[in-house]
């Protein structure tokens, strides 16, 4: 495929922390990724996406908070120390984490603001891919308890964490069923 945009759309994949290297992501690359997110489509130009960038000690604080929340809200019969430690580890094994936040305007249905923010996340994924950076969008239930830590306003909601890192993972072929199985033509 010769078109770089279409290639990025086809070959962008989830890359988990296990494949991340220690190579830091530069602030310039993070800014390029965030500018790509900011170019997402948005109805009535509400631009509902917001991000909190965690790196270095910020990742440590995020991991500690996720671990604390897990311990606080998990019923005793479901709690495991390993799971608690893994909450912190996911953050600290990343080079950068972005808290993904929807800033609901009140002018549009919430689903439209959510869809626009999801488009911004897709742009993050594509921009990261183009820079040789892997990542994935994590949506643990713990995100529903981050409002104080993230200093969210009443009209804001965290809808996930996007973990990123340079990686040594091998490119993978896309695994998709044929588009013809998902489309009906009306001529």
C-alpha positions as a printed Julia matrix, in Angstrom:
187×3 Matrix{Float64}:
   0.0     0.0    0.0
   1.66    3.22  -1.11
  -0.6     5.8    0.59
   0.92    6.47   4.03
  -2.37    7.53   5.64
  -4.17    4.4    4.47
  -1.19    2.29   5.52
  -1.31    3.79   9.02
  -5.04    3.13   9.24
  -4.55   -0.5    8.15
  -1.46   -1.35  10.21
  -1.91    0.58  13.44
  -2.16   -2.01  16.23
  -2.44   -2.22  19.97
   1.04   -2.37  21.49
   1.21   -3.25  25.19
   3.81   -2.33  27.78
   5.58   -5.66  27.49
   6.91   -4.47  24.11
   7.84   -0.95  25.3
  11.51   -0.03  25.45
  13.19    2.43  27.79
  13.59    4.99  25.0
  11.82    8.16  26.15
   9.18    9.86  24.05
  10.27   13.43  23.39
   8.07   16.35  24.35
   8.09   17.35  20.67
   6.63   13.96  19.69
   4.0    14.18  22.43
   3.03   17.61  21.14
   2.77   16.28  17.56
   0.51   13.49  18.82
  -1.67   15.93  20.77
  -1.92   18.27  17.76
  -3.14   15.31  15.72
  -5.76   14.61  18.4
  -6.82   18.23  18.28
  -7.52   17.92  14.53
 -10.37   15.43  15.12
 -13.82   16.2   13.73
 -16.24   17.82  16.12
 -19.89   18.82  15.75
 -20.48   22.54  16.37
 -16.75   22.87  17.1
 -17.17   21.93  20.76
 -13.79   20.13  20.72
 -14.7    18.09  23.8
 -11.41   16.2   24.18
  -9.1    16.98  27.06
  -5.91   15.19  28.07
  -3.68   14.98  31.1
  -0.13   13.94  30.18
   1.76   11.74  32.64
   5.49   11.1   32.34
   8.35   10.45  34.72
   7.15   11.05  38.31
   3.64   11.68  36.99
   3.52    8.04  35.88
   4.58    6.99  39.36
   1.78    9.08  40.92
  -0.76    7.71  38.42
   0.29    4.15  39.2
   0.07    4.75  42.93
  -3.41    6.25  42.55
  -4.67    3.37  40.4
  -3.27    0.91  42.91
  -4.87    2.82  45.82
  -8.26    2.92  44.09
  -8.09   -0.79  43.26
  -7.39   -1.61  46.91
 -10.13    0.73  48.12
 -12.98   -0.37  45.85
 -12.29   -4.07  45.26
 -14.35   -6.42  47.41
 -12.17   -8.52  49.73
 -13.15  -11.76  48.0
 -11.97  -10.42  44.61
  -8.88   -8.53  45.77
  -5.41   -9.86  44.94
  -2.12   -8.22  45.75
  -0.83   -9.11  42.27
  -3.71   -7.2   40.63
  -3.04   -4.23  42.91
   0.63   -4.21  41.91
  -0.27   -4.59  38.22
  -2.38   -1.43  38.36
   0.73    0.57  39.25
   2.98   -1.42  36.94
   0.93   -0.63  33.82
   1.53    3.06  34.35
   5.19    2.84  35.3
   6.06    0.48  32.42
   4.87    3.15  29.98
   6.9     6.09  28.71
   3.82    8.32  28.65
   0.19    7.93  29.69
  -2.62   10.21  28.62
  -5.81   10.47  30.63
  -8.58   10.77  28.03
 -11.31   13.14  29.17
 -14.6    14.2   27.58
 -15.63   17.77  28.37
 -19.39   17.69  27.81
 -20.6    21.07  26.53
 -24.27   20.55  27.28
 -25.02   21.84  23.77
 -24.95   18.42  22.1
 -26.03   14.9   22.94
 -23.34   13.26  25.09
 -22.8    10.51  22.51
 -21.67   13.12  19.96
 -19.08   14.52  22.37
 -17.95   10.98  23.18
 -17.7    10.12  19.46
 -15.62   13.24  18.78
 -13.27   12.33  21.63
 -12.96    8.78  20.27
 -11.98   10.3   16.91
  -9.29   12.29  18.74
  -8.01    9.04  20.26
  -7.87    7.41  16.82
  -5.78   10.38  15.67
  -3.48    9.83  18.67
  -3.06    6.2   17.63
  -2.32    7.07  14.01
   0.11    9.87  14.87
   1.92    7.66  17.39
   2.17    4.88  14.8
   3.64    7.31  12.27
   6.34    8.22  14.82
   7.21    4.6   15.65
   5.41    4.8   18.99
   3.07    2.06  20.14
   0.2     2.29  22.54
  -3.26    1.28  23.56
  -6.44    2.66  25.05
  -7.11    1.1   28.46
 -10.54    1.39  30.06
 -10.31   -0.19  33.51
 -13.26    0.44  35.81
 -10.88    2.39  38.04
 -11.12    5.36  35.63
 -14.56    6.06  37.1
 -12.82    6.97  40.36
 -10.14    9.34  39.02
 -12.16   12.56  39.02
 -10.48   14.01  42.12
  -6.99   12.91  41.1
  -7.47   14.39  37.61
  -9.21   17.51  38.98
 -12.2    17.03  36.69
 -15.04   19.53  36.45
 -18.63   18.27  36.98
 -19.21   18.16  33.19
 -16.08   16.09  32.54
 -15.52   12.35  32.52
 -12.39   10.24  32.14
 -13.03    7.58  29.49
  -9.67    5.86  29.56
  -5.92    5.97  29.7
  -3.77    5.83  26.59
  -0.44    4.19  27.41
   2.44    4.84  24.98
   6.02    3.82  24.44
   8.65    3.2   21.82
   8.59   -0.52  21.22
  10.36   -3.47  19.74
   7.21   -5.3   18.67
   7.02   -6.81  15.21
   4.51   -5.37  12.74
   1.42   -7.55  12.51
  -0.93   -8.1    9.62
  -4.42   -6.76  10.24
  -6.94   -9.36  11.36
 -10.33   -8.31  10.1
 -13.25  -10.1    8.56
 -14.02   -8.91   5.04
 -15.69   -5.51   4.82
 -18.24   -7.06   2.44
 -19.67   -8.91   5.47
 -20.38   -5.57   7.16
 -21.87   -3.55   4.31
 -25.18   -3.62   2.5
 -25.4    -1.71  -0.78
 -28.65   -0.02  -1.74
 -28.55    0.87  -5.45
